[in-house]
Amino acid sequence: MCIRDRHTIKLVKNGVSKEFSVYIYNNQVTRKILSMDWCAKPDLVIDKIWWDGNPKKGDNVKIHVRVKNAGNKDAGSSYTKLEVDGESLGTKYTSSLSVGETETLTFNWKADRCGDVTVKAIADWYDDVDESNERNNEKSAKLHLRCPDLIVDEIIFNPLQPAYGDNVEISVKIKNIGDANAPSSYTALILGNVITAYTPPIPASSYKVVKFNIKSGCGDHEVEAKADYYDDVDEHNEYNNEKSKTLHVRCPDLIVREIDLPSISVDETKDILVKVKNIGDADASTFDVALFVDDKLIGKKNTNLKAGEEKSLNFEYKATSCGDKDVKAIVDYSNKIHESNEYNNDETAKLHVKCPDLIVEDIYWTPEKPLLGEPITIHVRVKNKGDGDAVNPFNVLLEVEGVKLVDKVN
């Protein structure tokens, strides 16, 4: 016979009040005071969940569950279930429990993940026991599983800005930001190709420095370092193993800044001035500069330039023909210098060689109307209508009735 409800009734008459209890059971009302206000039933609860030690991923974890009969009647046998993050670890037989009695069950679990997991125990999984409260059979707890977590904390270049040809030591600082020790692994340096280096075990919250030695070409290079390159370590976070940094390798950069052309006439010899400059950030050792006129090599000269330095070189040129000439200067003609830019080494210009242009402008004689037998002086006016001087003596030929007369002009 189970009491389903109890009510307190208060009666008041002529200022006098009286209270009494009414019990409803088996659909009847009674005023009889019972010794119990509810049915005598067991009540199975999860009293406690705990585990051994401070487990980490990969450990065999022993999880302990204490089941208690919190009811007022002995409980028959039942089964208790355990789940980890919703995945069942099975059920365990639970013995009969007298009132207030407990039983501890142990489940074994191979920890296959990192971080926090939810452990949930459920008493009377198959509803074998008729309980006074069927809604308090579960209990959950947070289990933290320790794991290593390797990151590339820092990439250091030595020297910081090397020049071309320098040996560069690259130090990669691998840090374990996890809460478990990391076993040995391999660190990779990726710079065009992949170089790997052994990395010893790293305790939690500690680090190791892995060193690489390289030589690289001119300019900027993206250097990438990756911890645990071969995935030897089970980590809390498998997506934070990489870091990049730009390595700048200093190099010269040689240019022809200007070709200074002279005013020159044919048959003259003058200097052509070639100005060369190193616009790079490293010194250039000895290199050659070549000068061409109409694709003919005029000469080559050797020099050197510090970073930012400029020099002028003179090339002697004799003009042997008239008109416009294509002048081309090439710095580092023999290609001995490694430069940050190999495609800006030449410069061109137009050189105009001035030339004379001699014409006979007029012929006249004196006397204007000579007599037979009278001596005559014939005058020939010669003019240079070109843009260059006629610097060398030349002859003027006069022919009269087949007779050739020659005069020299200085």
C-alpha positions in Angstrom: 0.0 0.0 0.0 1.7 3.2 -1.2 0.6 6.7 -0.1 0.4 8.9 -3.2 -0.4 12.2 -1.4 -0.8 13.9 1.9 -2.7 17.1 2.7 -2.9 19.2 5.9 -6.4 20.5 6.6 -7.1 23.4 9.0 -10.6 23.9 10.5 -11.7 27.1 12.2 -14.9 27.5 14.3 -15.8 30.3 16.7 -12.2 31.5 16.6 -10.8 28.1 17.5 -8.6 26.3 14.9 -7.6 22.7 14.6 -5.2 21.0 12.0 -5.1 17.4 11.0 -3.7 15.3 8.1 -5.5 13.6 5.4 -3.8 10.7 3.6 -5.0 9.4 0.2 -4.2 5.9 -0.7 -6.0 3.2 -2.7 -8.3 6.0 -3.9 -9.7 6.4 -0.3 -9.3 9.2 2.2 -8.3 8.5 5.9 -7.2 10.5 8.9 -5.1 7.7 10.3 -1.5 8.8 11.1 0.8 6.3 9.4 4.4 5.6 10.5 5.6 6.2 6.9 4.8 8.9 4.4 6.1 7.0 1.4 6.6 3.5 0.0 9.7 1.6 1.2 11.8 1.3 -1.9 15.5 1.2 -2.8 17.1 4.1 -4.7 20.4 3.4 -6.6 22.7 6.4 -7.2 26.2 7.0 -8.4 27.9 8.2 -5.3 31.4 8.9 -6.7 33.5 8.6 -9.9 37.3 8.8 -9.8 40.4 7.3 -11.5 44.0 6.4 -10.7 46.8 9.0 -10.9 47.1 11.8 -13.5 46.6 9.9 -16.8 47.8 10.9 -20.2 46.9 9.9 -23.7 47.9 6.3 -24.4 47.6 5.2 -20.7 45.4 2.3 -19.5 43.1 4.2 -17.2 41.3 2.6 -14.3 38.0 4.4 -13.7 36.3 3.6 -10.4 32.5 4.0 -9.9 30.9 3.8 -6.5 27.2 2.8 -6.5 25.1 3.4 -3.4 21.6 2.4 -2.3 20.2 5.7 -1.0 16.7 4.2 -0.6 15.0 2.7 2.5 14.8 -0.8 1.2 17.4 -3.3 0.1 18.1 -3.3 -3.6 18.5 -6.5 -5.7 21.4 -6.9 -8.2 21.6 -4.7 -11.2 24.1 -3.5 -13.9 26.0 -0.2 -14.0 27.1 1.3 -17.3 30.1 3.6 -18.0 30.4 6.1 -20.9 33.3 8.3 -22.1 32.2 11.2 -24.3 29.1 9.2 -25.1 31.0 6.1 -26.1 30.1 3.0 -24.0 32.7 1.1 -22.1 30.2 -1.6 -21.3 28.3 -2.6 -18.1 29.4 -4.1 -14.8 27.4 -6.5 -12.6 26.4 -4.7 -9.4 25.6 -6.9 -6.4 22.6 -6.6 -4.1 22.9 -3.6 -1.8 21.3 -3.2 1.6 20.1 0.3 2.7 23.1 2.7 2.7 25.5 0.1 1.3 27.9 0.9 -1.5 29.9 -1.1 -4.1 32.9 0.1 -6.1 33.2 -1.1 -9.7 36.3 -0.6 -11.8 36.3 -0.1 -15.6 39.4 -0.1 -17.8 39.8 2.3 -20.6 42.7 2.9 -23.1 42.9 6.7 -23.3 42.9 7.5 -27.0 42.6 11.3 -26.9 43.8 14.4 -25.3 42.3 17.1 -23.1 39.0 16.9 -21.2 36.6 14.0 -21.6 33.2 13.5 -19.9 32.9 10.3 -17.9 29.3 9.3 -17.1 28.2 6.4 -15.0 24.5 5.1 -15.0 23.2 2.9 -12.2 20.5 0.2 -12.8 21.1 0.5 -16.6 18.6 -2.3 -17.4 16.0 -1.1 -14.9 16.2 -4.3 -12.9 15.4 -2.5 -9.6 12.1 -0.8 -8.8 13.3 2.5 -7.2 11.7 5.3 -5.4 13.4 7.7 -7.8 14.1 6.6 -11.3 15.6 9.9 -12.4 18.8 10.1 -10.2 20.8 7.1 -11.6 23.4 9.2 -13.5 26.5 11.1 -12.5 29.2 12.7 -14.7 32.8 13.8 -14.1 35.5 15.6 -16.2 38.6 13.6 -16.8 41.7 15.5 -18.1 44.1 13.5 -20.2 47.6 15.0 -20.4 49.2 15.3 -23.8 52.3 17.0 -25.2 51.9 19.8 -27.7 54.9 20.8 -29.8 55.2 24.2 -31.5 57.9 26.1 -33.3 58.3 28.9 -30.8 61.1 30.8 -32.6 63.3 30.8 -35.7 66.7 32.6 -35.4 69.1 33.4 -38.2 72.9 33.9 -37.6 74.0 36.2 -39.1 70.7 38.0 -39.1 71.1 39.3 -42.6 73.8 37.3 -44.3 75.5 38.1 -47.6 75.6 35.8 -50.6 78.0 32.9 -49.9 77.8 33.2 -46.1 77.1 30.1 -44.1 73.8 30.7 -42.2 73.0 28.9 -38.9 69.3 28.6 -38.4 68.2 27.8 -34.9 64.7 26.4 -34.4 63.3 26.5 -30.9 60.8 23.7 -30.4 58.6 24.2 -27.3 56.3 21.7 -25.6 53.3 23.8 -24.4 51.4 20.6 -23.4 51.1 19.0 -20.0 52.8 15.7 -20.8 56.4 14.9 -21.8 57.0 14.6 -25.6 59.0 11.6 -26.9 61.8 12.1 -29.5 60.7 13.4 -32.9 62.1 15.1 -36.0 62.0 18.8 -36.9 62.0 19.8 -40.6 63.4 23.0 -42.2 61.7 23.7 -45.5 63.6 26.0 -47.9 63.0 24.8 -51.4 63.8 21.2 -50.2 63.2 19.6 -46.9 66.0 19.0 -44.3 65.2 17.1 -41.1 67.0 16.9 -37.8 66.5 14.6 -34.8 64.8 16.3 -31.8 65.3 14.7 -28.4 62.4 14.2 -25.9 61.0 17.5 -24.5 59.5 17.7 -21.0 56.2 19.5 -20.5 56.6 23.3 -20.5 60.2 23.0 -21.7 62.0 23.4 -25.1 64.9 22.2 -27.2 66.8 24.1 -29.9 67.5 22.3 -33.2 70.1 23.8 -35.5 70.5 23.7 -39.3 73.3 25.1 -41.5 72.5 26.4 -45.0 73.7 28.6 -47.9 71.1 30.4 -50.0 70.8 32.6 -53.0 70.2 36.3 -53.1 67.1 38.1 -52.0 64.2 37.1 -49.7 63.4 33.5 -48.9 60.5 32.1 -46.9 61.9 29.7 -44.3 59.4 27.2 -42.8 60.0 25.1 -39.8 57.8 22.2 -38.7 57.8 20.3 -35.4 57.1 16.6 -35.3 57.5 16.3 -39.1 56.9 12.6 -39.2 53.9 12.6 -36.7 55.8 10.6 -34.1 54.1 12.4 -31.2 50.4 12.2 -30.2 49.6 15.8 -29.5 46.9 17.9 -28.0 46.8 20.0 -31.1 48.1 18.5 -34.4 47.6 21.8 -36.4 50.0 24.2 -34.7 53.4 22.6 -35.6 54.5 25.1 -38.3 56.0 28.6 -38.3 57.6 30.7 -41.1 60.1 33.5 -41.2 61.7 35.5 -44.1 65.4 35.2 -44.5 67.0 38.1 -46.4 70.3 37.3 -48.1 72.2 40.5 -49.0 73.6 40.8 -52.6 75.0 43.4 -54.8 73.0 44.8 -57.7 75.0 46.4 -60.5 73.6 48.8 -63.0 74.8 51.2 -65.7 73.4 54.4 -64.3 74.4 56.6 -67.3 76.4 56.8 -70.5 77.8 60.3 -71.0 78.4 60.8 -74.7 80.9 63.4 -76.1 80.3 65.8 -79.0 82.4 64.1 -81.7 83.2 64.4 -85.4 84.4 61.8 -87.7 88.2 61.0 -87.3 88.2 62.5 -83.8 89.1 60.5 -80.7 87.2 61.2 -77.5 86.2 59.5 -74.2 82.8 58.0 -73.6 82.0 58.1 -69.9 80.2 55.1 -68.3 78.8 55.5 -64.8 78.2 52.3 -62.9 76.5 51.9 -59.5 75.9 49.1 -57.0 72.3 49.6 -55.9 72.3 46.4 -53.8 73.0 45.9 -50.1 76.2 43.9 -50.3 79.7 44.8 -51.7 80.7 43.6 -55.2 84.2 42.3 -55.7 86.1 42.7 -59.0 83.9 42.7 -62.1 84.3 43.9 -65.7 82.4 46.6 -67.7 82.3 46.4 -71.4 81.4 49.1 -74.0 80.1 48.4 -77.5 79.5 50.8 -80.5 77.4 49.3 -83.2 78.0 45.8 -81.7 81.7 46.2 -81.9 83.6 45.9 -78.6 85.4 49.1 -77.8 87.0 48.0 -74.6 86.6 46.3 -71.1 87.6 47.7 -67.7 87.7 46.1 -64.3 86.4 47.7 -61.1 84.6 46.9 -57.8 81.9 48.7 -55.9 80.8 48.8 -52.3 77.0 48.7 -51.5 75.6 52.1 -52.7 78.9 53.2 -54.4 79.1 54.7 -57.9 82.1 55.0 -60.2 82.8 56.5 -63.6 84.9 54.7 -66.3 86.4 56.3 -69.4 86.5 54.5 -72.7 88.5 55.9 -75.6 86.6 56.0 -78.9 87.8 57.0 -82.4 85.0 57.9 -84.8 85.8 56.3 -88.2 82.4 56.9 -89.8 79.6 59.4 -89.8 76.0 59.3 -88.5 74.2 57.7 -85.5 75.8 54.9 -83.6 74.3 52.4 -81.1 76.3 52.5 -77.9 75.8 49.8 -75.3 77.4 49.4 -71.9 77.2 46.2 -69.9 78.2 45.9 -66.3 79.5 42.5 -65.0 80.0 41.5 -68.6 81.7 38.2 -67.6 78.8 37.4 -65.1 81.1 36.8 -62.1 78.9 38.5 -59.5 75.8 37.0 -58.0 73.2 39.7 -57.9 69.8 40.2 -56.6 68.7 41.2 -60.1 70.6 39.8 -63.1 68.5 41.5 -65.7 69.4 45.2 -65.2 73.1 45.1 -66.2 73.0 47.1 -69.5 72.2 50.5 -70.8 72.0 51.9 -74.4 72.4 55.3 -75.9 72.6 57.0 -79.4 75.9 58.6 -80.4 75.8 61.0 -83.3 79.2 61.4 -85.1 79.3 64.7 -86.9 80.6 64.8 -90.5 81.6 67.5 -93.0 79.7 67.8 -96.3 81.9 69.6 -98.9 80.3 71.2 -102.0 81.4 73.6 -104.7 79.2 76.5 -104.1 80.5 78.8 -107.0 83.0 79.2 -109.8 84.0 82.6 -111.2 87.1 84.2 -112.8 88.8 87.5 -113.2 88.8 89.4 -115.4 85.2 88.6 -116.0 85.6 89.1 -119.8 89.2 88.3 -120.6 90.9 89.0 -123.9 92.6 86.4 -126.0 96.0 85.7 -124.5 95.2 87.6 -121.3 96.0 85.7 -118.1 92.8 84.5 -116.2 92.4 83.6 -112.4 89.7 81.1 -111.8 88.1 81.1 -108.3 86.4 78.0 -106.8 84.3 78.6 -103.7 84.1 75.5 -101.6 81.6 75.2 -98.7 81.2 72.7 -95.8 77.4 72.4 -95.3 77.8 69.3 -92.9 77.7 69.3 -89.1 81.3 68.3 -88.6 84.6 70.1 -89.3 86.7 69.0 -92.3 89.7 68.7 -90.0 92.1 67.2 -92.6 93.5 68.9 -95.7 91.7 68.1 -99.0 92.3 68.8 -102.7 90.1 70.7 -105.1 90.2 69.6 -108.7 89.5 72.1 -111.5 89.3 70.8 -115.1 89.3 73.3 -118.1 88.9 71.8 -121.6 90.3 68.5 -120.4 93.2 70.1 -118.5 93.1 69.2 -114.8 94.3 71.7 -112.2 94.6 70.6 -108.6 94.8 72.9 -105.5 95.2 71.8 -101.9 93.0 73.2 -99.2 94.5 73.2 -95.7 
